[in-house]
Amino acid sequence: MKITPATLRRLLLSTTIAALGASWFAPADAAAVSPVIQINEATSKADITTQQLRGNISVLMGAGGNIVALQGAKGKFLVDAGISVSKAKLQAALAQVGKGPVKYVANTHWHWDHTDGNTWLGESGATIIAHPNTLKHISETTRVDDWNYTFKPLPKAGLPTILVKDGKTMQFGGELITLKNLGNGHTDGDLWIRFEKADVLVLGDTFWNGVYPFIDNASHGGINEAIKWANHAIEQSSDHTIIVPGHGPVGNRAQLIEFRDMLVTVRDKVKGLKDKGLTVEQAVAAKPTSQFDAKYGNFVINPDFFTRLVYAGL
Ligand SMILES: [Zn+2]
């Protein structure tokens, strides 16, 4: 890998977040600072890096989950909104991408690192698009014990007004955009967003490129559902397709296949242990992810926690 300054900054941010991983998702300790607060603090110090993909499409990294921007003649179509602590840096990065306001923001799912910026973008005039269950989650107070954090409802300006339950197509900036839900995946309200002409597929957190994913069982996501989404994306893409994950570097179909194969292998191993009657602690001790840990285990979801997520979803 060629280490550019942008890559280096990204690696440093990843390291910062990985360093937080020790406490991340540990059983909630009332005295511990929530990882949400720690991530927000790390993100507030992070630079935004912009990578041009194809056509008028770019990805912006460093504001939470990956953000994709399509630049049209009169403004922008964004996928995801990042964390609002990045507002000033994100505004500057978006101005570098091209002229005009953000017209639309499509949320891939409800998690705060993808939707927290909805409010300032909505107040600036953007129309928010999301699945009805995303609207439900960000409209209510949500306690996440694993994160020792209670999310407050977003103000009205941050709530979606265009709801996509199964699918929708839109024309914007000369592009044909397809939004699609395949049922439960990472949560119960995921959307993938595909830029058909440029052949860019944005998968949100149904794809974490090269790192173990979080799977939100409490929001009706699950390991089998995550595999279903990955399989569908593999079927619907080619070697030409640029595949943007929710976290990790921009990817391709080969990397998505590798991710899917990892999910299937870990699922089968954990299922075998669970079927034998092992408790979750015994399953974690059996280290069913070990063959993948050197590659996938160095980000926010460590091997033990990933095993717990898979076990809980079976
Ligand atoms: Zn997520």
py3Dmol code that shows the C-alpha trace and the ligand (Angstrom):
import py3Dmol

protein = """\
ATOM      1  CA  MET A   1       0.000   0.000   0.000  1.00  0.00           C
ATOM      2  CA  LYS A   2       1.305   3.430  -0.922  1.00  0.00           C
ATOM      3  CA  ILE A   3       1.215   5.628   2.167  1.00  0.00           C
ATOM      4  CA  THR A   4      -0.020   9.073   1.184  1.00  0.00           C
ATOM      5  CA  PRO A   5      -0.596  11.758   3.828  1.00  0.00           C
ATOM      6  CA  ALA A   6      -4.327  11.055   3.490  1.00  0.00           C
ATOM      7  CA  THR A   7      -3.805   7.344   4.061  1.00  0.00           C
ATOM      8  CA  LEU A   8      -1.608   8.079   7.035  1.00  0.00           C
ATOM      9  CA  ARG A   9      -4.222  10.324   8.622  1.00  0.00           C
ATOM     10  CA  ARG A  10      -6.827   7.649   8.045  1.00  0.00           C
ATOM     11  CA  LEU A  11      -4.613   5.022   9.628  1.00  0.00           C
ATOM     12  CA  LEU A  12      -3.966   7.272  12.590  1.00  0.00           C
ATOM     13  CA  LEU A  13      -7.672   7.786  13.074  1.00  0.00           C
ATOM     14  CA  SER A  14      -8.249   4.059  12.796  1.00  0.00           C
ATOM     15  CA  THR A  15      -5.565   3.544  15.409  1.00  0.00           C
ATOM     16  CA  THR A  16      -7.166   6.115  17.676  1.00  0.00           C
ATOM     17  CA  ILE A  17     -10.492   4.362  17.390  1.00  0.00           C
ATOM     18  CA  ALA A  18      -8.870   0.939  17.773  1.00  0.00           C
ATOM     19  CA  ALA A  19      -7.217   2.192  20.942  1.00  0.00           C
ATOM     20  CA  LEU A  20     -10.671   2.979  22.246  1.00  0.00           C
ATOM     21  CA  GLY A  21     -11.655  -0.571  21.390  1.00  0.00           C
ATOM     22  CA  ALA A  22     -10.540  -1.975  24.710  1.00  0.00           C
ATOM     23  CA  SER A  23     -13.535  -0.413  26.410  1.00  0.00           C
ATOM     24  CA  TRP A  24     -15.748  -0.431  23.343  1.00  0.00           C
ATOM     25  CA  PHE A  25     -18.682  -2.761  23.827  1.00  0.00           C
ATOM     26  CA  ALA A  26     -17.365  -4.083  27.100  1.00  0.00           C
ATOM     27  CA  PRO A  27     -20.237  -4.705  29.509  1.00  0.00           C
ATOM     28  CA  ALA A  28     -21.494  -1.317  30.553  1.00  0.00           C
ATOM     29  CA  ASP A  29     -19.648   0.158  33.483  1.00  0.00           C
ATOM     30  CA  ALA A  30     -21.500   3.076  34.987  1.00  0.00           C
ATOM     31  CA  ALA A  31     -18.249   4.863  35.759  1.00  0.00           C
ATOM     32  CA  ALA A  32     -16.784   4.440  32.270  1.00  0.00           C
ATOM     33  CA  VAL A  33     -16.980   7.153  29.661  1.00  0.00           C
ATOM     34  CA  SER A  34     -19.247   5.973  26.870  1.00  0.00           C
ATOM     35  CA  PRO A  35     -17.428   4.907  23.699  1.00  0.00           C
ATOM     36  CA  VAL A  36     -19.902   7.120  21.857  1.00  0.00           C
ATOM     37  CA  ILE A  37     -18.433  10.141  23.669  1.00  0.00           C
ATOM     38  CA  GLN A  38     -14.903   8.884  23.064  1.00  0.00           C
ATOM     39  CA  ILE A  39     -15.596   8.338  19.360  1.00  0.00           C
ATOM     40  CA  ASN A  40     -17.164  11.798  19.130  1.00  0.00           C
ATOM     41  CA  GLU A  41     -14.062  13.327  20.720  1.00  0.00           C
ATOM     42  CA  ALA A  42     -11.708  11.416  18.406  1.00  0.00           C
ATOM     43  CA  THR A  43     -13.842  12.369  15.396  1.00  0.00           C
ATOM     44  CA  SER A  44     -13.866  16.048  16.379  1.00  0.00           C
ATOM     45  CA  LYS A  45     -10.062  16.017  16.115  1.00  0.00           C
ATOM     46  CA  ALA A  46      -9.920  14.013  12.875  1.00  0.00           C
ATOM     47  CA  ASP A  47      -9.341  15.489   9.433  1.00  0.00           C
ATOM     48  CA  ILE A  48     -11.702  14.708   6.593  1.00  0.00           C
ATOM     49  CA  THR A  49     -10.098  13.029   3.608  1.00  0.00           C
ATOM     50  CA  THR A  50     -11.767  13.043   0.204  1.00  0.00           C
ATOM     51  CA  GLN A  51     -11.269  10.337  -2.401  1.00  0.00           C
ATOM     52  CA  GLN A  52     -12.664  10.802  -5.889  1.00  0.00           C
ATOM     53  CA  LEU A  53     -14.305   7.603  -7.124  1.00  0.00           C
ATOM     54  CA  ARG A  54     -15.840   7.787 -10.587  1.00  0.00           C
ATOM     55  CA  GLY A  55     -17.838  10.399 -12.462  1.00  0.00           C
ATOM     56  CA  ASN A  56     -18.882  13.126 -10.033  1.00  0.00           C
ATOM     57  CA  ILE A  57     -18.842  10.798  -7.041  1.00  0.00           C
ATOM     58  CA  SER A  58     -16.482  11.098  -4.079  1.00  0.00           C
ATOM     59  CA  VAL A  59     -16.173   9.488  -0.677  1.00  0.00           C
ATOM     60  CA  LEU A  60     -15.409  11.574   2.416  1.00  0.00           C
ATOM     61  CA  MET A  61     -13.807   9.788   5.366  1.00  0.00           C
ATOM     62  CA  GLY A  62     -13.193  10.863   8.935  1.00  0.00           C
ATOM     63  CA  ALA A  63     -16.618  12.194   9.979  1.00  0.00           C
ATOM     64  CA  GLY A  64     -17.878   8.895  11.449  1.00  0.00           C
ATOM     65  CA  GLY A  65     -19.193   6.411   8.878  1.00  0.00           C
ATOM     66  CA  ASN A  66     -18.074   6.903   5.279  1.00  0.00           C
ATOM     67  CA  ILE A  67     -19.979   9.632   3.417  1.00  0.00           C
ATOM     68  CA  VAL A  68     -20.514   9.532  -0.345  1.00  0.00           C
ATOM     69  CA  ALA A  69     -21.178  12.717  -2.328  1.00  0.00           C
ATOM     70  CA  LEU A  70     -22.598  12.979  -5.848  1.00  0.00           C
ATOM     71  CA  GLN A  71     -22.038  16.463  -7.261  1.00  0.00           C
ATOM     72  CA  GLY A  72     -24.734  17.740  -9.618  1.00  0.00           C
ATOM     73  CA  ALA A  73     -25.052  21.051 -11.473  1.00  0.00           C
ATOM     74  CA  LYS A  74     -27.112  22.610  -8.686  1.00  0.00           C
ATOM     75  CA  GLY A  75     -25.951  20.808  -5.593  1.00  0.00           C
ATOM     76  CA  LYS A  76     -25.152  17.513  -3.961  1.00  0.00           C
ATOM     77  CA  PHE A  77     -26.709  14.179  -3.120  1.00  0.00           C
ATOM     78  CA  LEU A  78     -25.103  12.631  -0.017  1.00  0.00           C
ATOM     79  CA  VAL A  79     -25.178   9.138   1.362  1.00  0.00           C
ATOM     80  CA  ASP A  80     -25.011   9.468   5.164  1.00  0.00           C
ATOM     81  CA  ALA A  81     -24.348  12.497   7.298  1.00  0.00           C
ATOM     82  CA  GLY A  82     -21.553  11.593   9.716  1.00  0.00           C
ATOM     83  CA  ILE A  83     -21.293  12.876  13.284  1.00  0.00           C
ATOM     84  CA  SER A  84     -22.188  16.539  13.783  1.00  0.00           C
ATOM     85  CA  VAL A  85     -18.881  17.334  15.563  1.00  0.00           C
ATOM     86  CA  SER A  86     -17.392  17.209  12.048  1.00  0.00           C
ATOM     87  CA  LYS A  87     -19.753  19.864  10.680  1.00  0.00           C
ATOM     88  CA  ALA A  88     -17.187  22.618  10.009  1.00  0.00           C
ATOM     89  CA  LYS A  89     -14.602  20.284   8.477  1.00  0.00           C
ATOM     90  CA  LEU A  90     -17.237  18.482   6.447  1.00  0.00           C
ATOM     91  CA  GLN A  91     -18.612  21.785   5.111  1.00  0.00           C
ATOM     92  CA  ALA A  92     -15.111  22.739   3.984  1.00  0.00           C
ATOM     93  CA  ALA A  93     -14.540  19.325   2.377  1.00  0.00           C
ATOM     94  CA  LEU A  94     -17.912  19.465   0.595  1.00  0.00           C
ATOM     95  CA  ALA A  95     -17.094  22.935  -0.749  1.00  0.00           C
ATOM     96  CA  GLN A  96     -13.926  21.431  -2.258  1.00  0.00           C
ATOM     97  CA  VAL A  97     -16.006  18.719  -3.966  1.00  0.00           C
ATOM     98  CA  GLY A  98     -18.099  21.293  -5.859  1.00  0.00           C
ATOM     99  CA  LYS A  99     -20.521  24.197  -5.711  1.00  0.00           C
ATOM    100  CA  GLY A 100     -24.050  24.248  -4.416  1.00  0.00           C
ATOM    101  CA  PRO A 101     -25.882  23.074  -1.304  1.00  0.00           C
ATOM    102  CA  VAL A 102     -26.626  19.551  -0.190  1.00  0.00           C
ATOM    103  CA  LYS A 103     -30.046  18.805  -1.689  1.00  0.00           C
ATOM    104  CA  TYR A 104     -30.531  15.257  -0.419  1.00  0.00           C
ATOM    105  CA  VAL A 105     -29.103  13.016   2.290  1.00  0.00           C
ATOM    106  CA  ALA A 106     -29.922   9.304   2.127  1.00  0.00           C
ATOM    107  CA  ASN A 107     -29.266   7.463   5.414  1.00  0.00           C
ATOM    108  CA  THR A 108     -28.048   3.872   5.112  1.00  0.00           C
ATOM    109  CA  HIS A 109     -29.393   3.147   8.652  1.00  0.00           C
ATOM    110  CA  TRP A 110     -30.106   4.804  12.002  1.00  0.00           C
ATOM    111  CA  HIS A 111     -26.743   4.624  13.853  1.00  0.00           C
ATOM    112  CA  TRP A 112     -25.519   7.999  15.051  1.00  0.00           C
ATOM    113  CA  ASP A 113     -22.222   7.895  13.156  1.00  0.00           C
ATOM    114  CA  HIS A 114     -24.343   7.935   9.964  1.00  0.00           C
ATOM    115  CA  THR A 115     -27.283  10.172  10.972  1.00  0.00           C
ATOM    116  CA  ASP A 116     -26.123  12.663  13.616  1.00  0.00           C
ATOM    117  CA  GLY A 117     -25.254  15.227  10.922  1.00  0.00           C
ATOM    118  CA  ASN A 118     -28.814  15.043   9.539  1.00  0.00           C
ATOM    119  CA  THR A 119     -29.883  17.931  11.746  1.00  0.00           C
ATOM    120  CA  TRP A 120     -27.462  20.590  10.495  1.00  0.00           C
ATOM    121  CA  LEU A 121     -27.868  19.357   6.929  1.00  0.00           C
ATOM    122  CA  GLY A 122     -31.664  19.459   7.258  1.00  0.00           C
ATOM    123  CA  GLU A 123     -31.472  22.953   8.762  1.00  0.00           C
ATOM    124  CA  SER A 124     -29.390  23.947   5.720  1.00  0.00           C
ATOM    125  CA  GLY A 125     -32.192  22.837   3.429  1.00  0.00           C
ATOM    126  CA  ALA A 126     -31.395  19.186   2.623  1.00  0.00           C
ATOM    127  CA  THR A 127     -34.209  16.664   2.266  1.00  0.00           C
ATOM    128  CA  ILE A 128     -33.533  13.491   4.273  1.00  0.00           C
ATOM    129  CA  ILE A 129     -34.303  10.056   2.825  1.00  0.00           C
ATOM    130  CA  ALA A 130     -34.395   6.859   4.905  1.00  0.00           C
ATOM    131  CA  HIS A 131     -36.173   3.606   5.652  1.00  0.00           C
ATOM    132  CA  PRO A 132     -39.283   3.933   7.875  1.00  0.00           C
ATOM    133  CA  ASN A 133     -37.536   2.023  10.690  1.00  0.00           C
ATOM    134  CA  THR A 134     -34.634   4.479  10.581  1.00  0.00           C
ATOM    135  CA  LEU A 135     -37.162   7.271  11.083  1.00  0.00           C
ATOM    136  CA  LYS A 136     -38.600   5.319  14.012  1.00  0.00           C
ATOM    137  CA  HIS A 137     -35.207   4.790  15.708  1.00  0.00           C
ATOM    138  CA  ILE A 138     -33.989   8.379  15.349  1.00  0.00           C
ATOM    139  CA  SER A 139     -37.368   9.742  16.456  1.00  0.00           C
ATOM    140  CA  GLU A 140     -37.244   8.052  19.853  1.00  0.00           C
ATOM    141  CA  THR A 141     -34.979   7.879  22.875  1.00  0.00           C
ATOM    142  CA  THR A 142     -32.801   4.783  22.514  1.00  0.00           C
ATOM    143  CA  ARG A 143     -30.714   3.314  25.309  1.00  0.00           C
ATOM    144  CA  VAL A 144     -27.792   1.186  24.054  1.00  0.00           C
ATOM    145  CA  ASP A 145     -26.405  -0.639  27.090  1.00  0.00           C
ATOM    146  CA  ASP A 146     -23.363  -1.980  25.221  1.00  0.00           C
ATOM    147  CA  TRP A 147     -22.342   1.610  24.480  1.00  0.00           C
ATOM    148  CA  ASN A 148     -23.400   2.944  27.900  1.00  0.00           C
ATOM    149  CA  TYR A 149     -25.236   5.681  26.036  1.00  0.00           C
ATOM    150  CA  THR A 150     -28.744   7.021  25.576  1.00  0.00           C
ATOM    151  CA  PHE A 151     -29.465   8.579  22.202  1.00  0.00           C
ATOM    152  CA  LYS A 152     -31.972  11.416  22.249  1.00  0.00           C
ATOM    153  CA  PRO A 153     -34.434  11.832  19.379  1.00  0.00           C
ATOM    154  CA  LEU A 154     -33.116  14.014  16.557  1.00  0.00           C
ATOM    155  CA  PRO A 155     -34.838  17.389  16.135  1.00  0.00           C
ATOM    156  CA  LYS A 156     -37.447  17.581  13.389  1.00  0.00           C
ATOM    157  CA  ALA A 157     -34.961  19.084  10.902  1.00  0.00           C
ATOM    158  CA  GLY A 158     -32.923  15.877  11.090  1.00  0.00           C
ATOM    159  CA  LEU A 159     -35.786  13.491  10.382  1.00  0.00           C
ATOM    160  CA  PRO A 160     -36.396  11.926   6.969  1.00  0.00           C
ATOM    161  CA  THR A 161     -39.376  13.147   4.955  1.00  0.00           C
ATOM    162  CA  ILE A 162     -38.907  10.729   2.052  1.00  0.00           C
ATOM    163  CA  LEU A 163     -39.337   7.150   3.243  1.00  0.00           C
ATOM    164  CA  VAL A 164     -38.128   4.121   1.266  1.00  0.00           C
ATOM    165  CA  LYS A 165     -39.537   0.831   2.481  1.00  0.00           C
ATOM    166  CA  ASP A 166     -38.551  -1.554  -0.339  1.00  0.00           C
ATOM    167  CA  GLY A 167     -37.077   0.452  -3.183  1.00  0.00           C
ATOM    168  CA  LYS A 168     -36.984   3.752  -5.038  1.00  0.00           C
ATOM    169  CA  THR A 169     -35.220   5.261  -8.036  1.00  0.00           C
ATOM    170  CA  MET A 170     -34.257   8.910  -8.382  1.00  0.00           C
ATOM    171  CA  GLN A 171     -32.599  11.054 -11.045  1.00  0.00           C
ATOM    172  CA  PHE A 172     -29.988  13.492  -9.780  1.00  0.00           C
ATOM    173  CA  GLY A 173     -27.042  15.221 -11.438  1.00  0.00           C
ATOM    174  CA  GLY A 174     -27.330  13.065 -14.537  1.00  0.00           C
ATOM    175  CA  GLU A 175     -27.218   9.884 -12.435  1.00  0.00           C
ATOM    176  CA  LEU A 176     -29.803   7.187 -11.919  1.00  0.00           C
ATOM    177  CA  ILE A 177     -29.850   6.369  -8.205  1.00  0.00           C
ATOM    178  CA  THR A 178     -31.410   3.180  -6.847  1.00  0.00           C
ATOM    179  CA  LEU A 179     -32.237   2.842  -3.141  1.00  0.00           C
ATOM    180  CA  LYS A 180     -33.126  -0.608  -1.873  1.00  0.00           C
ATOM    181  CA  ASN A 181     -33.964  -2.548   1.276  1.00  0.00           C
ATOM    182  CA  LEU A 182     -33.628  -6.345   1.361  1.00  0.00           C
ATOM    183  CA  GLY A 183     -35.169  -6.897   4.781  1.00  0.00           C
ATOM    184  CA  ASN A 184     -33.233  -7.015   8.031  1.00  0.00           C
ATOM    185  CA  GLY A 185     -29.435  -6.883   7.718  1.00  0.00           C
ATOM    186  CA  HIS A 186     -27.124  -4.826   9.944  1.00  0.00           C
ATOM    187  CA  THR A 187     -30.342  -3.327  11.448  1.00  0.00           C
ATOM    188  CA  ASP A 188     -34.034  -3.417  10.543  1.00  0.00           C
ATOM    189  CA  GLY A 189     -33.775  -0.294   8.389  1.00  0.00           C
ATOM    190  CA  ASP A 190     -30.813  -0.596   6.040  1.00  0.00           C
ATOM    191  CA  LEU A 191     -30.779   0.932   2.560  1.00  0.00           C
ATOM    192  CA  TRP A 192     -28.195   0.368  -0.114  1.00  0.00           C
ATOM    193  CA  ILE A 193     -27.678   3.206  -2.546  1.00  0.00           C
ATOM    194  CA  ARG A 194     -26.457   2.482  -6.042  1.00  0.00           C
ATOM    195  CA  PHE A 195     -25.265   5.020  -8.611  1.00  0.00           C
ATOM    196  CA  GLU A 196     -26.148   3.051 -11.729  1.00  0.00           C
ATOM    197  CA  LYS A 197     -24.237   4.949 -14.429  1.00  0.00           C
ATOM    198  CA  ALA A 198     -21.023   5.245 -12.455  1.00  0.00           C
ATOM    199  CA  ASP A 199     -21.441   1.669 -11.151  1.00  0.00           C
ATOM    200  CA  VAL A 200     -20.829   2.651  -7.522  1.00  0.00           C
ATOM    201  CA  LEU A 201     -22.629   0.629  -4.849  1.00  0.00           C
ATOM    202  CA  VAL A 202     -22.818   2.078  -1.322  1.00  0.00           C
ATOM    203  CA  LEU A 203     -23.587  -0.611   1.243  1.00  0.00           C
ATOM    204  CA  GLY A 204     -23.544   1.261   4.549  1.00  0.00           C
ATOM    205  CA  ASP A 205     -22.753  -0.996   7.498  1.00  0.00           C
ATOM    206  CA  THR A 206     -23.804  -4.191   5.717  1.00  0.00           C
ATOM    207  CA  PHE A 207     -20.153  -4.109   4.534  1.00  0.00           C
ATOM    208  CA  TRP A 208     -17.094  -3.331   6.669  1.00  0.00           C
ATOM    209  CA  ASN A 209     -14.078  -3.656   4.403  1.00  0.00           C
ATOM    210  CA  GLY A 210     -11.301  -5.680   6.038  1.00  0.00           C
ATOM    211  CA  VAL A 211     -12.564  -5.371   9.628  1.00  0.00           C
ATOM    212  CA  TYR A 212     -15.093  -7.243  11.761  1.00  0.00           C
ATOM    213  CA  PRO A 213     -18.514  -5.597  11.519  1.00  0.00           C
ATOM    214  CA  PHE A 214     -20.883  -4.514  14.237  1.00  0.00           C
ATOM    215  CA  ILE A 215     -24.236  -6.266  13.854  1.00  0.00           C
ATOM    216  CA  ASP A 216     -27.108  -4.637  15.730  1.00  0.00           C
ATOM    217  CA  ASN A 217     -29.067  -7.612  17.058  1.00  0.00           C
ATOM    218  CA  ALA A 218     -31.127  -5.301  19.279  1.00  0.00           C
ATOM    219  CA  SER A 219     -32.340  -3.498  16.132  1.00  0.00           C
ATOM    220  CA  HIS A 220     -33.205  -6.868  14.515  1.00  0.00           C
ATOM    221  CA  GLY A 221     -29.999  -7.218  12.521  1.00  0.00           C
ATOM    222  CA  GLY A 222     -28.311 -10.629  12.583  1.00  0.00           C
ATOM    223  CA  ILE A 223     -25.451 -12.664  11.158  1.00  0.00           C
ATOM    224  CA  ASN A 224     -27.661 -14.620   8.734  1.00  0.00           C
ATOM    225  CA  GLU A 225     -29.274 -11.404   7.583  1.00  0.00           C
ATOM    226  CA  ALA A 226     -25.847  -9.777   7.115  1.00  0.00           C
ATOM    227  CA  ILE A 227     -24.781 -12.744   4.947  1.00  0.00           C
ATOM    228  CA  LYS A 228     -27.971 -12.425   2.893  1.00  0.00           C
ATOM    229  CA  TRP A 229     -27.181  -8.763   2.124  1.00  0.00           C
ATOM    230  CA  ALA A 230     -23.577  -9.582   1.184  1.00  0.00           C
ATOM    231  CA  ASN A 231     -24.705 -12.405  -1.108  1.00  0.00           C
ATOM    232  CA  HIS A 232     -27.183 -10.154  -2.854  1.00  0.00           C
ATOM    233  CA  ALA A 233     -24.592  -7.415  -3.337  1.00  0.00           C
ATOM    234  CA  ILE A 234     -22.147  -9.974  -4.787  1.00  0.00           C
ATOM    235  CA  GLU A 235     -24.830 -11.160  -7.237  1.00  0.00           C
ATOM    236  CA  GLN A 236     -25.673  -7.612  -8.247  1.00  0.00           C
ATOM    237  CA  SER A 237     -22.114  -6.345  -8.801  1.00  0.00           C
ATOM    238  CA  SER A 238     -19.197  -7.012 -11.157  1.00  0.00           C
ATOM    239  CA  ASP A 239     -15.436  -6.552 -11.077  1.00  0.00           C
ATOM    240  CA  HIS A 240     -16.081  -3.033 -12.417  1.00  0.00           C
ATOM    241  CA  THR A 241     -18.274  -2.046  -9.466  1.00  0.00           C
ATOM    242  CA  ILE A 242     -16.806   0.260  -6.829  1.00  0.00           C
ATOM    243  CA  ILE A 243     -18.190  -0.918  -3.487  1.00  0.00           C
ATOM    244  CA  VAL A 244     -18.208   1.578  -0.622  1.00  0.00           C
ATOM    245  CA  PRO A 245     -18.425   0.127   2.905  1.00  0.00           C
ATOM    246  CA  GLY A 246     -19.781   1.928   5.968  1.00  0.00           C
ATOM    247  CA  HIS A 247     -16.327   1.608   7.559  1.00  0.00           C
ATOM    248  CA  GLY A 248     -12.922   0.834   6.103  1.00  0.00           C
ATOM    249  CA  PRO A 249     -11.432   1.748   2.736  1.00  0.00           C
ATOM    250  CA  VAL A 250     -13.322   1.814  -0.562  1.00  0.00           C
ATOM    251  CA  GLY A 251     -13.584  -1.733  -1.848  1.00  0.00           C
ATOM    252  CA  ASN A 252     -14.407  -4.006  -4.737  1.00  0.00           C
ATOM    253  CA  ARG A 253     -16.304  -7.218  -5.389  1.00  0.00           C
ATOM    254  CA  ALA A 254     -13.337  -9.469  -4.518  1.00  0.00           C
ATOM    255  CA  GLN A 255     -13.096  -7.834  -1.081  1.00  0.00           C
ATOM    256  CA  LEU A 256     -16.837  -8.168  -0.571  1.00  0.00           C
ATOM    257  CA  ILE A 257     -16.601 -11.887  -1.416  1.00  0.00           C
ATOM    258  CA  GLU A 258     -13.758 -12.263   1.088  1.00  0.00           C
ATOM    259  CA  PHE A 259     -15.870 -10.477   3.724  1.00  0.00           C
ATOM    260  CA  ARG A 260     -18.869 -12.721   2.966  1.00  0.00           C
ATOM    261  CA  ASP A 261     -16.723 -15.854   3.171  1.00  0.00           C
ATOM    262  CA  MET A 262     -15.396 -14.709   6.562  1.00  0.00           C
ATOM    263  CA  LEU A 263     -18.959 -14.140   7.813  1.00  0.00           C
ATOM    264  CA  VAL A 264     -20.061 -17.593   6.612  1.00  0.00           C
ATOM    265  CA  THR A 265     -17.068 -19.400   8.154  1.00  0.00           C
ATOM    266  CA  VAL A 266     -17.456 -17.653  11.526  1.00  0.00           C
ATOM    267  CA  ARG A 267     -21.228 -18.188  11.474  1.00  0.00           C
ATOM    268  CA  ASP A 268     -20.803 -21.925  10.811  1.00  0.00           C
ATOM    269  CA  LYS A 269     -18.185 -22.319  13.545  1.00  0.00           C
ATOM    270  CA  VAL A 270     -20.186 -20.398  16.149  1.00  0.00           C
ATOM    271  CA  LYS A 271     -23.356 -22.264  15.186  1.00  0.00           C
ATOM    272  CA  GLY A 272     -21.527 -25.568  15.659  1.00  0.00           C
ATOM    273  CA  LEU A 273     -20.472 -24.505  19.153  1.00  0.00           C
ATOM    274  CA  LYS A 274     -23.920 -23.206  20.065  1.00  0.00           C
ATOM    275  CA  ASP A 275     -25.585 -26.384  18.749  1.00  0.00           C
ATOM    276  CA  LYS A 276     -23.279 -28.421  21.004  1.00  0.00           C
ATOM    277  CA  GLY A 277     -24.651 -26.485  23.951  1.00  0.00           C
ATOM    278  CA  LEU A 278     -21.720 -24.170  24.635  1.00  0.00           C
ATOM    279  CA  THR A 279     -22.563 -20.948  26.450  1.00  0.00           C
ATOM    280  CA  VAL A 280     -21.539 -17.663  24.866  1.00  0.00           C
ATOM    281  CA  GLU A 281     -18.528 -17.453  27.212  1.00  0.00           C
ATOM    282  CA  GLN A 282     -17.443 -20.974  26.232  1.00  0.00           C
ATOM    283  CA  ALA A 283     -17.925 -20.120  22.548  1.00  0.00           C
ATOM    284  CA  VAL A 284     -15.745 -16.999  22.928  1.00  0.00           C
ATOM    285  CA  ALA A 285     -13.081 -19.104  24.719  1.00  0.00           C
ATOM    286  CA  ALA A 286     -13.050 -21.539  21.764  1.00  0.00           C
ATOM    287  CA  LYS A 287     -11.829 -18.654  19.542  1.00  0.00           C
ATOM    288  CA  PRO A 288     -13.891 -19.463  16.450  1.00  0.00           C
ATOM    289  CA  THR A 289     -12.626 -16.358  14.611  1.00  0.00           C
ATOM    290  CA  SER A 290      -8.900 -17.056  15.101  1.00  0.00           C
ATOM    291  CA  GLN A 291      -8.031 -17.646  11.421  1.00  0.00           C
ATOM    292  CA  PHE A 292      -9.284 -14.143  10.568  1.00  0.00           C
ATOM    293  CA  ASP A 293      -8.161 -12.149  13.612  1.00  0.00           C
ATOM    294  CA  ALA A 294      -4.839 -10.905  12.243  1.00  0.00           C
ATOM    295  CA  LYS A 295      -6.640  -9.249   9.347  1.00  0.00           C
ATOM    296  CA  TYR A 296     -10.112  -8.391  10.644  1.00  0.00           C
ATOM    297  CA  GLY A 297      -9.614  -7.991  14.394  1.00  0.00           C
ATOM    298  CA  ASN A 298      -7.795  -4.661  14.592  1.00  0.00           C
ATOM    299  CA  PHE A 299     -10.659  -2.178  14.469  1.00  0.00           C
ATOM    300  CA  VAL A 300     -13.472  -1.288  16.846  1.00  0.00           C
ATOM    301  CA  ILE A 301     -15.050  -4.754  16.922  1.00  0.00           C
ATOM    302  CA  ASN A 302     -12.545  -7.135  18.468  1.00  0.00           C
ATOM    303  CA  PRO A 303     -12.659 -10.928  17.942  1.00  0.00           C
ATOM    304  CA  ASP A 304     -14.376 -11.706  21.270  1.00  0.00           C
ATOM    305  CA  PHE A 305     -17.078  -9.129  20.723  1.00  0.00           C
ATOM    306  CA  PHE A 306     -17.656 -10.236  17.153  1.00  0.00           C
ATOM    307  CA  THR A 307     -18.122 -13.818  18.416  1.00  0.00           C
ATOM    308  CA  ARG A 308     -20.707 -12.547  20.935  1.00  0.00           C
ATOM    309  CA  LEU A 309     -22.575 -10.673  18.197  1.00  0.00           C
ATOM    310  CA  VAL A 310     -22.678 -13.734  15.951  1.00  0.00           C
ATOM    311  CA  TYR A 311     -23.732 -16.035  18.823  1.00  0.00           C
ATOM    312  CA  ALA A 312     -26.541 -13.685  19.857  1.00  0.00           C
ATOM    313  CA  GLY A 313     -27.867 -13.585  16.318  1.00  0.00           C
ATOM    314  CA  LEU A 314     -28.213 -17.381  15.964  1.00  0.00           C
TER     315      LEU A 314
END
"""
ligand_1 = """\
1
ZN
Zn -24.044 0.931 11.943
"""
view = py3Dmol.view(width=600, height=400)
view.addModel(protein, "pdb")
view.setStyle({"model": 0}, {"cartoon": {"style": "trace"}})
view.addModel(ligand_1, "xyz")
view.setStyle({"model": 1}, {"stick": {}})
view.zoomTo()
view.show()
